[in-house]
């Protein structure tokens, strides 16, 4: 009897790990420890807060997540043990939500207290300033561990629920699963790795290599010769001359070709080119994020143009 293509098999196939640069199922042990460190830094230097904070959090998590053992003393060790050993993925994400809800409530209470007792504000000033850095740290640790979630404004969200990731990044990763585009896939995933590690210049360089590789692969598949060392701008001129872009827009389309030339390659030369001063400060992380999105859009565009070209010439 043949193996039936039942729902669970179809679901697993549609969620192939190769289709994304993040995973959504497992919390690394390192991330659990980092989460506890964030809590220590939030409350650890405030003796008037720390004991009450651990107790309050235990009671909140026990109630919201139904974890009975967190209702008993000693609260801190119980919660640490829960985070390190027992909590599954959803419980960890719920805890992150509950932690920052609690911190916001504490900040609100402190602000009200300091309005009535302004001489006390210095005692809590450091704590009041730590809320946003703590969220930034958590999101950094999520990225570094390739866990596909982030704390966005006031709640945890999945990366692949964001429109750009769902509509641009994942479809490109699925496309690059084709072995013909292996080199593009390697470079583009490496760019994401650099982004997660905040290596902006390296991310930009890998984005450019992925873009150039896509152009070269199309040229090789079509037998279009190009000179050794050809740059992205040269390759775009070549494929434009071979009528890869057949959309009937005539001169208006040349504006888009110019955008292709001046997008990823230009940013690479400006932000991640060779021969830069090693002491030059790193570019903002949003530059890398922009390049990842731009590269995905351009790679998908090149593929669709090539797909149409094949259909037209046959």
Secondary structure, 3 states (H helix, E strand, C coil): CCCCCCHHHHHHHHCCHHHCCCECCCCCHHHHHHHHHHHHHHHCCCHHHHHHHHHHHHHHHHHHHCCHHHHCCCHHHHHHHHHHHHCCHHHHHHHHHHHHHHHHHHHHHHHHHHHHCHHHHHHHHHHHHHHHHHHHHHHHHHHHCCECEEEECCEEEEHHHCHHHHHHHHHHHHHCCCHHHHHHHHHHHHHHHHHHCCCHHHHHHHHHHHHHHHHHHHHHHHCCCCCCCCCHHHHHHHHHHCCCCCCCCCHHHHHHHHHHHCCHHHHHHHHCCCCCCCCCCCCCHHHHHHHHHHHHHHHHHHHHHHHHHHHHHC
